[in-house]
Amino acid sequence: MLGATGQVGRAVVRALTEDGWEVTAASRGGGRDAAWSGGVRALALDREEEGALAAALGDGCDVLVDMVAFGRDHAAQLSGLADRIGSAVVISSGAVYADDRGRSFDTQDEPDGFPSYPVPIPESQRTVDPGEATYGTRKAALEEELLAAGERLPVTLLRAGAIHGEHCRTPRELYFVKRLLDGRARRVLAYDGQSRFHPVHVTNLAELIRLAARRPGSRVLNAGDPQAPTVAEIAAAVDGVLGVRTETVLVAGPPPEGGVGQTPWSGARPVVYDMSLAERELGYRPVTGYAESLPGTVEWLAAQLRGRDWRHAFPKMVRSYGEGLFDYTAEDAWLERYDRGRESGRP
């Protein structure tokens, strides 16, 4: 497995070993998770180093699981070793999808640029043009190249939703957990709190990988939880885990000035993935649901934040969402104006 010590990789190693596989867990650092069994072989491997992956494969493997593949180069790397790989399972992303007007996650910050997908999105939905410019176009290029090599290398590509669970470097739940730990009694949610961005827990993704490893084939499948809750439902669920009650102020449209009410799930239209093909192809049944998995995530997040600045605990979160994610000054100023407007009878 490539990328074994990442958020998803840790869970996948556990799932595969419990299913009877002999697992070599490769990562750049060569580390191991404390929850892995002693039979897991940890290996330091930099796939970008010339010949390193070929050397690690040796005479070959039954299944290669790749958590960290991007673009044509990585696809060519895998297909070039097809004679030593029985089959592969590779993580892609729902970011490859485009709507019927060509809008995608790449255009979401443009005027009326947020995509309007069918609900739910089937795997047959059009995708962005393959390329190297963005995360989505690189994943589309990866898919195109690997599917073209299907006769030589059966590959299951999993289009993952918003991955959540412990060990996440960009945990969306941080948005609500930190606010509650900071004693915030009110929150603002844009789009009336109805935004939906289909999540997938690490154990559900690991289950899809486990099933795909047992049923080789060339295909693309969505990867999501059994539910796609609204952002308001997620907020309420986090409240429930921490045993608090928070007043929610809903904004009918996009976030007002300063990004107030903009969460890591916020979008003008729903993003929900159709899981029926995975059920038919693999016999997939989710291991957990969003609400059921949330206590573990919240407990882990609280532990990471204890005595630490959130920017130090989650530096990639800062790079992805900016420091304004917790701009309480802007939020309080907006709420004050909102309250004054209500008192004066203005909408």
Phi and psi in degrees as a GROMACS rama.xvg file:
@    title "Ramachandran Plot"
@    xaxis  label "Phi"
@    yaxis  label "Psi"
@TYPE xy
-100.177  133.062  LEU-2
81.6013  36.9746  GLY-3
-71.514  -25.7824  ALA-4
-96.6923  7.74234  THR-5
-76.6758  179.9  GLY-6
-54.9719  -51.5572  GLN-7
-77.8394  -38.8838  VAL-8
-55.6066  -39.1108  GLY-9
-58.4969  -44.7295  ARG-10
-71.1503  -35.0623  ALA-11
-67.7864  -41.769  VAL-12
-57.7662  -44.6965  VAL-13
-62.5034  -44.4281  ARG-14
-63.9664  -41.6717  ALA-15
-71.3191  -39.8682  LEU-16
-67.2496  -38.1147  THR-17
-65.8194  -23.4826  GLU-18
-88.1933  1.46808  ASP-19
99.7836  3.75083  GLY-20
-79.7873  146.787  TRP-21
-88.0742  118.789  GLU-22
-113.503  129.679  VAL-23
-102.984  115.768  THR-24
-99.0787  102.775  ALA-25
-99.6764  138.388  ALA-26
-155.237  165.41  SER-27
-60.9172  -39.3196  ARG-28
-85.4645  -16.709  GLY-29
71.8505  20.9395  GLY-30
-80.257  -178.018  GLY-31
-144.159  155.175  ARG-32
-89.622  142.035  ASP-33
-63.01  -22.6284  ALA-34
-83.7253  -9.07957  ALA-35
-73.0605  151.741  TRP-36
-73.6667  160.748  SER-37
-64.4746  -18.0151  GLY-38
-78.6407  -8.82429  GLY-39
-74.6826  128.435  VAL-40
-92.1494  117.29  ARG-41
-90.6117  138.908  ALA-42
-139.586  130.047  LEU-43
-82.317  122.552  ALA-44
-149.511  126.862  LEU-45
-107.798  106.836  ASP-46
-62.766  -20.9844  ARG-47
-77.9666  -14.0204  GLU-48
-76.5483  128.129  GLU-49
-54.5011  123.558  GLU-50
78.4585  -1.76751  GLY-51
-67.706  -42.7995  ALA-52
-68.4514  -41.1903  LEU-53
-60.5761  -42.2241  ALA-54
-64.6998  -39.8314  ALA-55
-66.598  -34.4659  ALA-56
-70.1254  -29.6491  LEU-57
57.0488  -123.771  GLY-58
-76.0131  -9.67118  ASP-59
126.057  177.805  GLY-60
-144.162  157.939  CYS-61
-72.4164  -42.7397  ASP-62
-140.045  133.652  VAL-63
-109.648  122.654  LEU-64
-103.875  123.131  VAL-65
-119.087  110.36  ASP-66
-89.5771  -14.1811  MET-67
-128.611  32.0567  VAL-68
-88.2053  135.391  ALA-69
-141.621  135.554  PHE-70
75.2913  179.1  GLY-71
-67.5087  -34.9229  ARG-72
-62.7454  -43.7998  ASP-73
-69.5401  -34.8802  HIS-74
-62.9456  -43.4632  ALA-75
-64.8703  -36.5063  ALA-76
-60.3303  -45.6488  GLN-77
-69.3142  -47.1873  LEU-78
-66.3082  -28.925  SER-79
-68.979  -16.4518  GLY-80
-108.974  20.2789  LEU-81
-58.6896  -29.0791  ALA-82
-71.739  -10.3703  ASP-83
-115.447  2.71844  ARG-84
-121.203  120.104  ILE-85
-64.9072  -48.6219  GLY-86
-158.584  169.622  SER-87
-136.443  152.358  ALA-88
-125.476  122.61  VAL-89
-127.419  136.266  VAL-90
-82.7465  122.16  ILE-91
-110.132  -150.054  SER-92
-157.027  148.87  SER-93
-64.4069  -9.78075  GLY-94
-66.2348  -10.907  ALA-95
-74.8511  -17.7788  VAL-96
-73.8092  142.352  TYR-97
-123.931  150.706  ALA-98
-85.5415  -176.997  ASP-99
-68.9027  -10.5407  ASP-100
-103.25  6.39269  ARG-101
85.1351  4.45675  GLY-102
-78.2454  148.29  ARG-103
-152.216  -171.203  SER-104
-60.7468  -25.37  PHE-105
-68.9914  -21.8423  ASP-106
-107.392  4.10613  THR-107
-63.5294  -23.1539  GLN-108
-90.1459  -1.73017  ASP-109
-84.3697  158.975  GLU-110
-56.2566  125.035  PRO-111
52.5204  34.593  ASP-112
-93.5904  -7.40677  GLY-113
-72.026  130.732  PHE-114
-64.7638  151.883  PRO-115
-113.939  91.5746  SER-116
-88.7285  156.784  TYR-117
-63.9728  155.036  PRO-118
-120.233  110.055  VAL-119
-86.4496  169.416  PRO-120
-85.8876  119.488  ILE-121
-83.9404  162.763  PRO-122
-64.4918  -18.3422  GLU-123
-78.6087  -7.43668  SER-124
-58.5538  143.824  GLN-125
-60.0722  158.303  ARG-126
-124.117  168.21  THR-127
-67.7295  158.876  VAL-128
-67.4679  135.285  ASP-129
-61.6068  145.315  PRO-130
-178.352  -169.98  GLY-131
-118.842  9.49829  GLU-132
-79.1022  -37.3732  ALA-133
-134.98  170.751  THR-134
-56.1896  -47.9912  TYR-135
-65.2257  -42.4967  GLY-136
-70.1184  -31.6051  THR-137
-69.0361  -40.7731  ARG-138
-65.5258  -37.0126  LYS-139
-64.4106  -38.8069  ALA-140
-65.9415  -40.4742  ALA-141
-58.1628  -48.1945  LEU-142
-60.5798  -47.1146  GLU-143
-58.0503  -46.6608  GLU-144
-68.7013  -40.4645  GLU-145
-72.8271  -36.8645  LEU-146
-66.9472  -32.9177  LEU-147
-66.6188  -23.7923  ALA-148
-94.1604  14.7398  ALA-149
-57.8385  -33.6095  GLY-150
-69.3088  -29.2836  GLU-151
-93.6151  -29.5031  ARG-152
-142.493  100.372  LEU-153
-63.639  125.431  PRO-154
-131.801  127.42  VAL-155
-96.5231  120.671  THR-156
-104.239  124.283  LEU-157
-106.225  115.411  LEU-158
-86.3704  94.1385  ARG-159
-76.7014  145.292  ALA-160
-83.8634  -147.852  GLY-161
-79.3783  100.318  ALA-162
-70.1964  134.484  ILE-163
-139.684  161.888  HIS-164
133.209  -176.225  GLY-165
-65.7572  157.021  GLU-166
69.857  18.1919  HIS-167
-78.5359  137.261  CYS-168
-84.5612  -20.3365  ARG-169
-130.533  65.1225  THR-170
-73.0051  112.775  PRO-171
-61.6627  -32.5152  ARG-172
-62.2429  -19.7823  GLU-173
-54.1352  -33.4515  LEU-174
-55.257  -41.2641  TYR-175
-91.3264  -39.1044  PHE-176
-61.3905  -48.0898  VAL-177
-62.7026  -41.0771  LYS-178
-58.4475  -43.5613  ARG-179
-68.9051  -40.7255  LEU-180
-65.1068  -27.6351  LEU-181
-84.372  2.0964  ASP-182
79.4772  21.9775  GLY-183
-73.0481  123.018  ARG-184
-92.6945  -12.5005  ALA-185
-133.124  152.144  ARG-186
-140.285  155.675  ARG-187
-115.339  133.432  VAL-188
-126.989  122.954  LEU-189
-73.4941  168.145  ALA-190
54.2109  34.5901  TYR-191
58.0754  20.1914  ASP-192
70.8113  14.2718  GLY-193
-97.9197  3.29907  GLN-194
-59.0976  141.244  SER-195
-133.119  124.259  ARG-196
-130.359  104.619  PHE-197
-54.7203  118.93  HIS-198
-87.5946  162.657  PRO-199
-142.579  122.651  VAL-200
-75.8065  151.013  HIS-201
-57.073  -35.5109  VAL-202
-72.1658  -30.3435  THR-203
-70.4283  -39.542  ASN-204
-64.9946  -39.9713  LEU-205
-63.6111  -36.6171  ALA-206
-66.2786  -41.1394  GLU-207
-61.0909  -41.0374  LEU-208
-66.0527  -42.8089  ILE-209
-58.9571  -44.9744  ARG-210
-67.4057  -40.623  LEU-211
-66.0181  -33.8602  ALA-212
-63.3823  -32.6438  ALA-213
-83.0109  -16.4649  ARG-214
-130.343  75.0327  ARG-215
-58.8069  147.488  PRO-216
176.651  162.016  GLY-217
-97.8789  114.525  SER-218
-168.058  163.405  ARG-219
-118.98  137.76  VAL-220
-136.532  141.506  LEU-221
-70.0346  155.167  ASN-222
-133.527  107.172  ALA-223
-149.089  165.036  GLY-224
-72.1909  169.1  ASP-225
-69.5775  -19.2383  PRO-226
-123.417  152.381  GLN-227
-122.764  82.3037  ALA-228
-69.301  155.618  PRO-229
-73.2204  163.265  THR-230
-64.0197  -32.8636  VAL-231
-66.0873  -38.1458  ALA-232
-67.0845  -38.2675  GLU-233
-63.1106  -44.9375  ILE-234
-59.0696  -45.2889  ALA-235
-64.8324  -36.1021  ALA-236
-67.113  -39.0433  ALA-237
-66.0468  -41.1888  VAL-238
-53.6046  -46.2589  ASP-239
-62.0862  -39.9725  GLY-240
-64.1532  -40.8321  VAL-241
-89.3243  -2.59862  LEU-242
68.7649  38.1154  GLY-243
-127.517  166.48  VAL-244
-122.412  131.699  ARG-245
-123.322  136.738  THR-246
-77.0795  130.691  GLU-247
-108.159  127  THR-248
-104.571  119.433  VAL-249
-97.459  136.636  LEU-250
-109.269  128.682  VAL-251
-65.4055  -34.1081  ALA-252
-115.002  -147.262  GLY-253
-67.6564  168.971  PRO-254
-58.6469  139.25  PRO-255
-71.4985  -170.357  PRO-256
-55.752  147.754  GLU-257
77.6398  7.27421  GLY-258
72.0393  16.0717  GLY-259
-62.5793  129.784  VAL-260
88.7071  0.313148  GLY-261
-88.4755  115.509  GLN-262
-108.163  168.733  THR-263
-66.586  -7.26113  PRO-264
-104.729  -7.29522  TRP-265
-69.0585  134.396  SER-266
-161.315  154.543  GLY-267
-70.2879  -23.5958  ALA-268
-138.531  156.639  ARG-269
-71.6326  148.467  PRO-270
-124.315  101.02  VAL-271
-131.398  129.494  VAL-272
-98.9458  140.551  TYR-273
-80.9095  120.163  ASP-274
-100.671  6.6844  MET-275
-67.8027  -32.7436  SER-276
-67.6358  -40.5576  LEU-277
-62.4823  -36.4688  ALA-278
-64.6024  -42.4726  GLU-279
-73.2705  -44.7229  ARG-280
-72.5877  -41.2194  GLU-281
-113.519  -10.1563  LEU-282
71.6306  29.0741  GLY-283
-63.8727  131.39  TYR-284
-132.626  126.549  ARG-285
-61.0887  146.357  PRO-286
-78.9388  -34.402  VAL-287
-149.562  168.881  THR-288
-110.943  173.76  GLY-289
-62.819  -53.1172  TYR-290
-63.1006  -38.8446  ALA-291
-64.2513  -34.3493  GLU-292
-84.4967  -15.3329  SER-293
-63.8264  -40.0014  LEU-294
-54.8822  -41.0964  PRO-295
-63.8497  -40.3907  GLY-296
-64.5753  -45.9401  THR-297
-64.042  -42.4957  VAL-298
-61.0952  -42.7132  GLU-299
-64.7038  -43.9044  TRP-300
-61.6421  -45.3792  LEU-301
-59.7129  -38.6379  ALA-302
-66.5509  -38.5731  ALA-303
-67.4593  -31.4786  GLN-304
-84.7846  -16.2265  LEU-305
-61.2523  113.555  ARG-306
74.121  13.0721  GLY-307
-130.525  148.16  ARG-308
-70.8418  135.156  ASP-309
-59.9326  -28.4543  TRP-310
-70.2164  -28.1462  ARG-311
-82.3904  -35.0848  HIS-312
-70.0718  -35.5339  ALA-313
-135.492  69.3101  PHE-314
-61.1737  -32.3827  PRO-315
-69.1839  -28.5195  LYS-316
-62.5784  -39.2867  MET-317
-64.3405  -44.6488  VAL-318
-64.8607  -34.5489  ARG-319
-80.6045  -38.4457  SER-320
-119.642  -12.2734  TYR-321
84.8586  162.311  GLY-322
-73.1842  -14.901  GLU-323
-71.3662  -2.3111  GLY-324
-57.7723  -31.1329  LEU-325
-124.52  47.4582  PHE-326
-83.0015  81.6274  ASP-327
-67.4943  -29.0674  TYR-328
-62.7865  -47.7837  THR-329
-65.0727  -38.6492  ALA-330
-64.6113  -44.9589  GLU-331
-67.0206  -37.4204  ASP-332
-64.2248  -41.277  ALA-333
-66.7597  -42.9982  TRP-334
-62.7414  -36.2054  LEU-335
-63.7689  -43.4544  GLU-336
-65.7454  -38.6193  ARG-337
-60.9255  -44.8893  TYR-338
-65.8229  -41.1816  ASP-339
-62.2803  -38.5102  ARG-340
-64.5911  -39.0808  GLY-341
-66.2636  -40.3335  ARG-342
-66.095  -33.9348  GLU-343
-84.6729  -4.41612  SER-344
88.1913  3.74818  GLY-345
-80.1299  146.876  ARG-346
